């Protein structure tokens, strides 16, 4: 068991080191659609912070709104672009603004993939789990469209 744990830690360390060498040092994204929120995100190497407005539909044609802020980790960069596509995972705190979640705090966990389409334009597709006291766990797809500015 100790050898397996050590091996996993070494693999994760290698993935993080690889990610650091492929990503630009700084990135500012303007998020125009839902993932991670309609707002902004700042990434330093392989860690980013995001904040904004997050609308979602747990039920068809019924939008529930949140303010969302959190942190993401970026890993396994793919492609030959200067700014590669990559996988991400994030954890966020959210505050409900409407419907059953109005005035409630929630925690969100997400995993997904960001595809760099061309230059700074990117598309994300993830899956989010949202948990709030007194509400059932909600699982939702989270598409997103953003434009990113990169610098060293």
Residue frames as a rotation matrix with the C-alpha (Angstrom) as fourth column:
UNK 1
0.568 0.823 0.000 0.00
0.823 -0.568 0.000 0.00
0.000 0.000 -1.000 0.00
UNK 2
0.448 -0.475 -0.758 2.82
0.146 -0.797 0.586 2.43
-0.882 -0.373 -0.288 0.86
UNK 3
-0.635 -0.718 0.286 4.54
0.366 0.046 0.929 1.69
-0.681 0.695 0.233 -2.46
UNK 4
-0.159 0.677 0.719 1.32
0.976 -0.003 0.219 2.32
0.151 0.736 -0.660 -4.39
UNK 5
0.779 0.440 -0.446 0.76
0.549 -0.823 0.146 5.61
-0.303 -0.359 -0.883 -2.57
UNK 6
0.025 -0.873 -0.488 4.35
0.082 -0.484 0.871 6.67
-0.996 -0.062 0.060 -3.23
UNK 7
-0.664 -0.235 0.710 4.02
0.670 0.236 0.704 5.75
-0.333 0.943 0.001 -6.91
UNK 8
0.321 0.869 0.377 0.79
0.935 -0.354 0.019 7.79
0.150 0.347 -0.926 -7.21
UNK 9
0.698 -0.119 -0.706 2.46
0.260 -0.877 0.405 10.80
-0.667 -0.466 -0.581 -5.58
UNK 10
-0.409 -0.912 -0.039 5.40
0.198 -0.130 0.971 10.54
-0.891 0.389 0.234 -7.98
UNK 11
-0.440 0.342 0.831 3.08
0.898 0.149 0.414 10.33
0.017 0.928 -0.373 -10.99
UNK 12
0.668 0.739 -0.091 1.06
0.743 -0.668 0.041 13.34
-0.031 -0.095 -0.995 -9.78
UNK 13
0.340 -0.645 -0.684 4.25
0.120 -0.692 0.712 15.32
-0.933 -0.324 -0.158 -9.18
UNK 14
-0.665 -0.601 0.445 5.39
0.466 0.133 0.875 14.50
-0.585 0.788 0.192 -12.71
UNK 15
-0.018 0.760 0.650 2.04
0.984 -0.103 0.147 15.57
0.179 0.642 -0.746 -14.18
UNK 16
0.802 0.289 -0.523 2.15
0.449 -0.869 0.208 18.87
-0.394 -0.402 -0.826 -12.29
UNK 17
-0.098 -0.923 -0.371 5.75
0.113 -0.381 0.918 19.49
-0.989 0.048 0.141 -13.40
UNK 18
-0.630 -0.060 0.774 4.78
0.751 0.207 0.627 18.76
-0.198 0.976 -0.085 -17.01
UNK 19
0.427 0.881 0.203 1.76
0.900 -0.437 0.002 21.08
0.091 0.182 -0.979 -16.73
UNK 20
0.559 -0.266 -0.785 3.92
0.248 -0.850 0.464 23.91
-0.791 -0.454 -0.410 -15.38
UNK 21
-0.506 -0.862 -0.025 6.30
0.210 -0.151 0.966 23.65
-0.837 0.483 0.258 -18.32
UNK 22
-0.589 0.328 0.739 3.51
0.807 0.186 0.561 23.74
0.046 0.926 -0.374 -20.97
UNK 23
0.507 0.860 -0.057 1.22
0.861 -0.503 0.070 26.46
0.031 -0.084 -0.996 -19.59
UNK 24
-0.007 -0.428 0.904 1.94
0.201 -0.886 -0.418 30.17
0.979 0.179 0.092 -19.85
UNK 25
-0.846 -0.371 -0.384 2.79
0.440 -0.077 -0.895 31.78
0.302 -0.926 0.228 -16.53
UNK 26
-0.699 0.612 -0.370 -0.24
-0.073 -0.575 -0.815 34.12
-0.711 -0.543 0.447 -16.51
UNK 27
-0.764 0.561 0.319 -3.70
0.478 0.160 0.864 33.99
0.434 0.812 -0.390 -18.08
UNK 28
-0.715 0.665 -0.217 -6.76
-0.258 -0.540 -0.801 36.20
-0.650 -0.517 0.557 -17.73
UNK 29
-0.824 0.499 0.267 -10.01
0.528 0.507 0.681 34.76
0.204 0.702 -0.682 -19.09
UNK 30
-0.650 0.758 -0.063 -13.23
-0.712 -0.635 -0.300 36.60
-0.267 -0.150 0.952 -19.73
UNK 31
-0.905 0.341 0.255 -15.95
0.348 0.937 -0.018 33.97
-0.245 0.073 -0.967 -19.42
UNK 32
-0.773 0.608 -0.182 -18.99
-0.618 -0.655 0.436 34.74
0.146 0.449 0.881 -21.56
UNK 33
0.195 0.839 -0.507 -20.95
-0.473 0.534 0.701 31.61
0.859 0.103 0.501 -20.79
UNK 34
0.781 0.570 0.255 -21.60
-0.421 0.179 0.889 29.45
0.461 -0.802 0.380 -17.76
UNK 35
0.838 -0.444 -0.318 -18.34
0.538 0.772 0.340 27.62
0.094 -0.455 0.885 -17.09
UNK 36
-0.729 0.102 -0.677 -17.04
0.620 0.519 -0.589 28.32
0.291 -0.849 -0.442 -14.49
UNK 37
0.079 0.796 -0.600 -19.26
0.726 -0.458 -0.513 31.42
-0.683 -0.395 -0.614 -14.37
UNK 38
0.502 0.070 0.862 -20.07
0.677 -0.652 -0.341 34.54
0.539 0.755 -0.374 -16.37
UNK 39
0.951 -0.267 -0.159 -17.18
-0.053 -0.643 0.764 36.58
-0.306 -0.718 -0.625 -15.06
UNK 40
0.480 -0.861 -0.170 -13.41
-0.722 -0.278 -0.633 36.46
0.498 0.427 -0.755 -14.90
UNK 41
0.959 -0.285 0.008 -10.69
0.240 0.824 0.513 33.97
-0.153 -0.490 0.858 -14.09
UNK 42
0.490 -0.871 -0.026 -6.99
-0.847 -0.468 -0.253 34.49
0.208 0.146 -0.967 -13.40
UNK 43
0.963 -0.243 -0.112 -4.56
0.254 0.963 0.095 31.58
0.085 -0.120 0.989 -13.79
UNK 44
0.361 -0.926 0.107 -0.99
-0.930 -0.350 0.110 31.49
-0.064 -0.139 -0.988 -12.51
UNK 45
-0.744 -0.662 -0.092 0.84
-0.666 0.724 0.181 28.48
-0.053 0.196 -0.979 -13.97
UNK 46
-0.730 0.454 -0.511 -1.53
0.100 0.811 0.577 25.58
0.676 0.370 -0.637 -13.17
UNK 47
-0.482 0.596 -0.642 -3.80
0.835 0.089 -0.544 27.18
-0.267 -0.798 -0.540 -10.52
UNK 48
-0.703 0.277 0.655 -6.62
0.197 -0.809 0.554 29.64
0.684 0.518 0.514 -11.22
UNK 49
-0.705 0.556 -0.440 -9.15
0.380 -0.226 -0.897 31.71
-0.598 -0.799 -0.052 -9.28
UNK 50
-0.729 0.520 0.446 -12.57
0.377 -0.239 0.895 32.52
0.572 0.820 -0.022 -10.72
UNK 51
-0.644 0.609 -0.463 -15.60
0.342 -0.312 -0.887 34.61
-0.684 -0.729 -0.007 -9.75
UNK 52
-0.924 0.350 -0.150 -18.87
-0.330 -0.538 0.776 35.56
0.191 0.767 0.613 -11.39
UNK 53
-0.119 0.983 0.143 -22.55
-0.895 -0.044 -0.444 34.92
-0.430 -0.180 0.884 -12.01
UNK 54
-0.968 -0.248 -0.028 -23.62
-0.243 0.907 0.343 31.28
-0.059 0.339 -0.939 -12.50
UNK 55
0.007 0.999 -0.036 -27.06
-0.967 -0.002 -0.255 30.47
-0.255 0.037 0.966 -13.98
UNK 56
-0.956 -0.281 -0.086 -28.09
-0.294 0.918 0.265 26.83
0.004 0.279 -0.960 -14.28
UNK 57
0.012 0.980 -0.197 -31.18
-0.923 0.087 0.375 24.73
0.385 0.178 0.906 -15.03
UNK 58
-0.810 -0.178 0.558 -31.84
-0.445 0.808 -0.387 21.86
-0.382 -0.562 -0.734 -12.66
UNK 59
-0.079 0.864 0.496 -35.30
0.498 0.465 -0.732 21.57
-0.863 0.190 -0.467 -14.26
UNK 60
-0.524 -0.110 0.845 -35.99
0.850 -0.127 0.511 22.31
0.051 0.986 0.160 -17.94
UNK 61
-0.099 0.432 0.897 -36.93
0.463 -0.777 0.425 25.97
0.881 0.458 -0.123 -18.59
UNK 62
0.939 0.337 -0.061 -36.34
0.201 -0.397 0.896 26.95
0.278 -0.854 -0.441 -14.94
UNK 63
0.102 -0.967 0.233 -33.17
0.229 -0.205 -0.952 28.93
0.968 0.151 0.200 -14.26
UNK 64
0.870 -0.016 -0.492 -31.60
0.489 -0.095 0.867 29.04
-0.061 -0.995 -0.074 -10.80
UNK 65
0.558 -0.637 0.533 -28.97
-0.005 -0.644 -0.765 31.75
0.830 0.424 -0.363 -10.25
UNK 66
0.717 -0.446 -0.536 -25.83
0.674 0.248 0.696 31.82
-0.177 -0.860 0.478 -8.10
UNK 67
0.653 -0.755 0.062 -22.79
-0.722 -0.645 -0.248 33.94
0.227 0.117 -0.967 -7.40
UNK 68
0.944 -0.324 -0.055 -19.81
0.328 0.939 0.100 31.57
0.019 -0.113 0.993 -7.70
UNK 69
0.494 -0.864 0.098 -16.16
-0.826 -0.502 -0.257 31.85
0.271 0.046 -0.962 -6.68
UNK 70
0.922 -0.137 0.363 -13.50
-0.043 0.893 0.447 29.19
-0.385 -0.428 0.818 -6.49
UNK 71
-0.004 -0.989 -0.149 -10.17
-0.809 -0.085 0.582 27.67
-0.588 0.123 -0.799 -7.43
UNK 72
0.957 0.262 -0.127 -9.21
-0.280 0.715 -0.641 25.34
-0.077 0.649 0.757 -10.31
UNK 73
-0.021 -0.951 0.308 -6.23
-0.323 0.297 0.898 23.07
-0.946 -0.081 -0.313 -10.97
UNK 74
0.708 0.166 -0.686 -5.11
-0.699 0.029 -0.714 22.53
-0.098 0.986 0.137 -14.59
UNK 75
-0.110 -0.740 0.663 -3.37
-0.465 0.628 0.624 19.32
-0.879 -0.240 -0.413 -15.67
UNK 76
-0.152 -0.088 0.984 -2.53
0.558 0.815 0.159 16.99
-0.816 0.573 -0.074 -18.57
UNK 77
0.117 0.157 -0.981 -2.05
-0.570 -0.798 -0.196 19.64
-0.813 0.582 -0.004 -21.28
UNK 78
0.019 -0.038 0.999 -2.62
0.619 0.785 0.019 18.27
-0.785 0.618 0.038 -24.79
UNK 79
0.869 0.313 0.382 -1.97
0.484 -0.384 -0.786 19.53
-0.099 0.869 -0.485 -28.31
UNK 80
-0.080 -0.971 0.225 0.79
0.997 -0.074 0.034 21.48
-0.017 0.227 0.974 -29.95
UNK 81
0.628 0.353 0.694 -0.64
0.381 -0.916 0.121 24.96
0.678 0.189 -0.710 -29.50
UNK 82
-0.452 -0.765 0.458 1.45
-0.022 -0.504 -0.864 27.51
0.892 -0.401 0.211 -27.64
UNK 83
-0.581 0.398 0.710 -1.38
-0.806 -0.162 -0.569 27.53
-0.112 -0.903 0.415 -25.05
UNK 84
-0.909 0.073 -0.410 -2.53
-0.102 0.915 0.391 23.91
0.404 0.397 -0.824 -24.91
UNK 85
0.259 0.965 -0.033 -5.93
-0.527 0.170 0.833 22.40
0.809 -0.199 0.552 -24.26
UNK 86
-0.810 -0.582 -0.072 -6.10
-0.256 0.462 -0.849 20.66
0.527 -0.669 -0.524 -20.88
UNK 87
0.044 0.757 -0.652 -8.12
0.602 0.501 0.622 18.98
0.798 -0.419 -0.434 -18.20
UNK 88
-0.606 -0.200 0.770 -9.17
-0.419 -0.743 -0.522 20.78
0.676 -0.639 0.366 -15.02
UNK 89
-0.071 0.648 -0.759 -10.83
0.820 0.471 0.326 20.20
0.568 -0.599 -0.564 -11.68
UNK 90
-0.608 -0.108 0.787 -12.27
-0.171 -0.950 -0.262 22.87
0.775 -0.294 0.559 -9.42
UNK 91
-0.271 0.575 -0.772 -13.99
0.956 0.252 -0.148 23.51
0.109 -0.779 -0.618 -6.14
UNK 92
-0.653 0.141 0.744 -16.23
0.081 -0.964 0.254 26.55
0.753 0.226 0.618 -5.64
UNK 93
-0.661 0.574 -0.484 -18.42
0.530 -0.100 -0.842 28.25
-0.532 -0.813 -0.238 -3.09
UNK 94
-0.687 0.517 0.511 -21.74
0.340 -0.392 0.855 29.54
0.642 0.761 0.093 -4.39
UNK 95
-0.805 0.520 -0.283 -24.48
0.063 -0.401 -0.914 31.73
-0.589 -0.754 0.290 -2.98
UNK 96
-0.449 0.724 0.523 -28.01
0.893 0.376 0.245 31.16
-0.019 0.577 -0.816 -4.25
UNK 97
-0.972 0.101 -0.213 -29.85
-0.107 -0.994 0.020 34.17
-0.209 0.042 0.977 -5.65
UNK 98
-0.333 0.891 -0.309 -33.15
-0.920 -0.236 0.312 32.59
0.205 0.389 0.898 -6.70
UNK 99
0.188 0.603 -0.776 -35.68
-0.425 0.762 0.489 29.77
0.885 0.238 0.399 -6.34
UNK 100
0.879 0.221 -0.424 -35.07
0.204 0.628 0.751 27.07
0.432 -0.746 0.507 -3.71
UNK 101
0.130 -0.943 -0.306 -31.46
0.944 0.212 -0.252 28.24
0.303 -0.257 0.918 -3.28
UNK 102
0.335 0.028 0.942 -32.15
0.082 -0.997 0.001 31.91
0.939 0.077 -0.337 -2.52
UNK 103
0.496 -0.223 0.839 -29.92
-0.786 -0.526 0.325 32.95
0.369 -0.821 -0.436 0.39
UNK 104
0.930 -0.163 0.328 -28.34
-0.033 0.855 0.517 29.48
-0.365 -0.492 0.791 0.67
UNK 105
0.052 -0.974 -0.222 -24.65
-0.924 -0.131 0.359 28.64
-0.378 0.186 -0.907 0.50
UNK 106
0.973 0.205 0.108 -23.53
-0.142 0.897 -0.418 25.76
-0.183 0.391 0.902 -1.70
UNK 107
-0.084 -0.990 0.113 -20.34
-0.475 0.140 0.869 23.88
-0.876 0.019 -0.482 -2.51
UNK 108
0.889 0.333 -0.316 -19.58
-0.416 0.297 -0.859 22.87
-0.192 0.895 0.403 -6.09
UNK 109
-0.113 -0.902 0.418 -17.05
-0.162 0.431 0.888 20.37
-0.980 0.033 -0.194 -7.40
UNK 110
0.820 0.408 -0.402 -16.28
-0.417 -0.056 -0.907 20.13
-0.392 0.911 0.124 -11.09
UNK 111
-0.245 -0.859 0.449 -14.13
0.143 0.426 0.894 18.19
-0.959 0.283 0.018 -13.56
UNK 112
0.815 0.578 0.038 -13.80
0.119 -0.102 -0.988 18.81
-0.567 0.810 -0.152 -17.26
UNK 113
-0.133 -0.805 0.578 -11.78
0.884 0.167 0.437 19.64
-0.448 0.568 0.690 -20.35
UNK 114
0.473 0.196 -0.859 -10.94
-0.120 -0.951 -0.283 22.98
-0.873 0.237 -0.427 -21.97
UNK 115
0.228 -0.314 0.922 -10.41
0.912 0.402 -0.088 22.94
-0.342 0.860 0.378 -25.72
UNK 116
-0.213 -0.388 -0.897 -8.35
-0.028 -0.915 0.403 25.81
-0.977 0.111 0.184 -27.12
UNK 117
0.643 0.580 0.501 -10.13
0.471 0.217 -0.855 26.49
-0.604 0.786 -0.133 -30.44
UNK 118
0.267 -0.590 0.762 -7.96
0.799 -0.306 -0.517 29.27
0.539 0.747 0.390 -31.89
UNK 119
-0.367 -0.527 0.767 -5.71
-0.044 -0.813 -0.580 31.90
0.929 -0.247 0.275 -30.27
UNK 120
-0.917 -0.052 0.395 -7.51
-0.380 -0.179 -0.907 32.86
0.118 -0.982 0.145 -27.03
UNK 121
0.028 0.998 -0.052 -10.95
-0.950 0.042 0.310 31.40
0.312 0.040 0.949 -27.84
UNK 122
-0.922 -0.345 -0.176 -11.70
-0.271 0.899 -0.344 28.29
0.277 -0.270 -0.922 -25.81
UNK 123
0.170 0.973 -0.155 -14.62
-0.653 0.229 0.722 25.97
0.738 -0.022 0.675 -25.12
UNK 124
-0.810 -0.385 0.442 -15.08
-0.585 0.482 -0.652 24.05
0.038 -0.787 -0.616 -21.88
UNK 125
0.232 0.867 -0.441 -17.20
-0.494 0.496 0.714 21.05
0.838 0.052 0.543 -21.12
UNK 126
-0.838 -0.515 0.180 -17.43
-0.382 0.318 -0.868 19.84
0.390 -0.796 -0.464 -17.56
UNK 127
0.107 0.829 -0.548 -19.66
0.352 0.484 0.801 18.13
0.930 -0.279 -0.240 -15.03
UNK 128
-0.628 -0.256 0.735 -20.53
-0.476 -0.620 -0.623 19.88
0.616 -0.741 0.267 -11.78
UNK 129
-0.134 0.566 -0.813 -21.88
0.762 0.583 0.281 18.48
0.633 -0.582 -0.510 -8.53
UNK 130
-0.466 0.079 0.881 -23.67
-0.361 -0.926 -0.108 21.06
0.808 -0.368 0.460 -6.37
UNK 131
-0.214 0.341 -0.915 -24.47
0.793 0.608 0.041 20.46
0.570 -0.717 -0.400 -2.71
UNK 132
-0.561 0.122 0.819 -26.44
-0.409 -0.900 -0.147 22.76
0.720 -0.418 0.555 -0.40
UNK 133
-0.979 0.195 0.058 -27.95
0.022 0.386 -0.922 22.18
-0.203 -0.901 -0.382 3.02
UNK 134
-0.279 0.959 0.043 -31.55
-0.185 -0.010 -0.983 20.99
-0.942 -0.282 0.180 2.76
UNK 135
0.456 0.374 -0.808 -31.30
-0.847 -0.095 -0.522 20.27
-0.272 0.923 0.273 -0.98
UNK 136
0.787 -0.185 0.588 -30.53
0.241 0.970 -0.017 17.08
-0.568 0.156 0.808 -2.88
UNK 137
-0.286 -0.955 -0.083 -27.18
0.090 -0.113 0.990 16.73
-0.954 0.276 0.118 -4.67
UNK 138
0.823 0.521 -0.227 -27.45
-0.134 -0.210 -0.969 18.12
-0.552 0.827 -0.103 -8.20
UNK 139
-0.279 -0.859 0.429 -25.26
0.417 0.294 0.860 16.93
-0.865 0.419 0.276 -11.10
UNK 140
0.770 0.554 -0.316 -25.17
0.030 -0.526 -0.850 19.15
-0.638 0.645 -0.422 -14.20
UNK 141
0.180 -0.704 0.687 -23.22
0.983 0.113 -0.142 19.45
0.023 0.701 0.712 -17.44
UNK 142
0.534 -0.058 -0.844 -21.35
0.256 -0.940 0.227 22.77
-0.806 -0.337 -0.487 -17.61
UNK 143
0.289 -0.431 0.855 -20.47
0.940 -0.039 -0.338 24.06
0.179 0.902 0.394 -21.07
UNK 144
0.497 -0.138 -0.857 -18.56
0.331 -0.883 0.334 27.31
-0.802 -0.449 -0.393 -21.33
UNK 145
0.485 -0.365 0.795 -17.12
0.789 -0.210 -0.578 29.77
0.377 0.907 0.186 -23.83
UNK 146
0.656 -0.358 -0.665 -14.24
0.349 -0.637 0.687 32.13
-0.669 -0.683 -0.293 -22.95
UNK 147
0.722 -0.598 0.349 -11.56
0.176 -0.329 -0.928 34.37
0.669 0.731 -0.132 -24.38
UNK 148
0.751 -0.517 -0.411 -8.15
0.548 0.141 0.825 34.28
-0.369 -0.844 0.389 -22.72
UNK 149
0.752 -0.634 0.178 -5.18
-0.437 -0.683 -0.586 36.66
0.493 0.363 -0.790 -22.69
UNK 150
0.809 -0.527 -0.261 -1.78
0.588 0.739 0.328 35.03
0.020 -0.419 0.908 -22.04
UNK 151
0.594 -0.738 0.321 1.56
-0.510 -0.653 -0.560 36.44
0.623 0.169 -0.764 -20.92
UNK 152
0.125 -0.659 -0.741 4.72
0.435 0.708 -0.556 35.17
0.892 -0.253 0.376 -19.29
